[in-house]
Amino acid sequence: MPYIITIWHNEDAAPTPVIPKPKDTRKAVATLDEALSDVSTIVCNLMAGENFGQYQDQFRAIDESGGTVGSLPDGTVIEVRPTHWDVLAARAEIDHRVPHARILAAFNNQ
């Protein structure tokens, strides 16, 4: 099952966001393991060596039904949500019968 990772800013947590460029705020991946790997990398990069441990419980709670990590100190929230291949294909305006790798590429390159 594919997952969509979305990065957004919680203005109530911090007034000035330090999130990636708009194109980098959403990504689809093929598996939960890939999603967790990406979330871990994003958090580590945004925390710039600060204590990631305080977010371990949130990170571990992400399962097949999705979940969130954050708000981080800069207000960033990282959300993981399950989706379906046909939904990704429709959003990418590509035929849902093509290989999954092509659907991911089309979705991520929008």
N, C-alpha and C positions, 0 to 999 in steps of 0.2 A: 504494500500500500504506500502511495506517495504521501509526502508531507510538504506543507508550505511553511517556511520560516519567515516571519515578518518582524522587522525591527521598527519600533515607534517610540515616541517621546512622551513621557508623562509630565506635562507642564506643572502639575501640582508638586512633583517631587523635586524638580530643578528647573529654573527659569530658562537656562540656555542649553540647548541640546548639543551633544557632541556625537551625532549619529552619522553614519556613512552617507554618501551622495544618494539622492533619491533612487537611482537605478539599483543601488545595492541594498535597499531596504526590504526587498522581498526575494525569496529564492525557493525553488521547488527541488526536492531531493527524492530519491526512490525508496529509501528505507528509514526506519526510525533510528538505526545506528548511524546513518549518515547525518540525520538531523541533529542527533546528540553530539556528534563530533563537531559539526559546524557551530552549534550553540556554545560548546566549550571553547572553541577558538575565538568566537566573537566576544564572549565574556572576558576571556584572558586578554585579548587585544584592547578592549575598552577599559578594563581595570588597570592596564599598564603596570602589572606586577603587584597591585594591591591584593588584599586578602580575598581570594575567590571562595574560600571556605564558608563564608557567611551565606553563600548562595547554593551550597551543596544540597540542602534539603529541597529547594525549589527545583534544582537540576534533576535530582533523583526522582522527583514526583512526575516528571514528564514520561508518559507511557504511551501506549497505542492510541489513547484518546486525546493526546496532546498535553499542553501545559505552557506555563510561562516562567521566565526568570526575570526578576527585577521588581521594582525599579532599582537600577544601579545608581550609584552616587550622582551621575549626570542626568538622571531621569530616563535613561534608556530602558525599554522593556523589550524582551525577545519572546515572541510567541511562536509555538509550534502547533500546527493544526493538521490533522489527517484530511486527506481529500481523495478524490477518485481520478483515475487516469482520464476519463471522459470529460471531467470538469476542467482539468488542466489543458486538455486539447482544445476545448471550446474557448477558454480564456486566451489561449495562444492562437486561436483561429487556424487550427491545423486538424487534419483528419484524425480521429481517435483510433483508427486502425493501423497507423504507422507504429514503428517500434517505440517503446517507452523512452529510449535514449533521445529520439528525435523530438518527442513531446516535451521532455525536460529542457532540451536545448532551445526549442521554440519559446517555451514559457519564460525561461531565464534570460532570453535575449530580447525580450519585448522592450 
